[in-house]
Amino acid sequence: MAVPKIKLEGVTKSFGANHVLQGVDLEVADGKSMVLIGGSASGKTLILKLILGLEKPDSGSIQIDGVETTSLDTKEHEILLHRMGMLFQQAALFDSMPIWENVAFQLLQDHKLTREQSKQIAIEKIVSVGLTPDVGELLPAEISGGMQKRVGFARAIANDPEIVLLDEPTAGLDPIMTNVIGELILKGVQELGATTFSITSDMKGAKQIADKIAMIYDGKIIWCGPTEDVDNSGNEYLDQFIHNRADGPIKMAITAA
């Protein structure tokens, strides 16, 4: 069997008495797109941070191409990060930098290319996400939220990564822009041949970009399967989640203000 591009096995993580992850097992095949869904505070973003190495698990294994990443030294971790691209939930653009510098940020930090070469790549990526070259000279405050999301994705793929991580890629977008961003993500990762791992609460967006969908609940993956099986999964937790039902096995804590 092929070695998974990303593999989590028995991953746990607690913060004091809050046991967020209680034995997460998950695999993403090379070149495929996995979307992780789940409620607020279910640990989705934490899993992204663990894959990036920004957090360490209390126990368990996290592997990239079969190589354990939890014990990497600083230099090895830096090399691993260069193989990844990240789209943050709110795009997380630097307000004081023009758009092209935002897109070329990692390229400029590496100092392997000249400033002009980095700018050329950035402009190419900006165009690849459906924006015009002149957008590169604008500041983030001068473009719309949808355009900022496109720029964030352009930055995520600027170094042609093997793995693209997406944190709520369609959050806060209207239905039309959600479709646009979904199509851009599909096109971009297919051209790269990249493996994609996304977290979202947007089921329409998830179905658009995912080969497989997994759901996390109570610190564990409770369902994982092909996207086309989601609507007829037979899993009552997943069924409640995707249909936005108040009644079901998922109980949301309600506290007085």
PyMOL commands that set and color helices and strands:
alter all, ss='L'
color gray80, all
select helices_A, chain A and resi 44-52+74-81+99-103+105-110+115-128+133-137+140-142+145-156+175-192+203-209+227-232+236-242
alter helices_A, ss='H'
color red, helices_A
select strands_A, chain A and resi 6-15+18-28+33-37+59-64+67-68+84-87+163-167+195-200+212-217+220-226
alter strands_A, ss='S'
color yellow, strands_A
deselect
rebuild
show_as cartoon
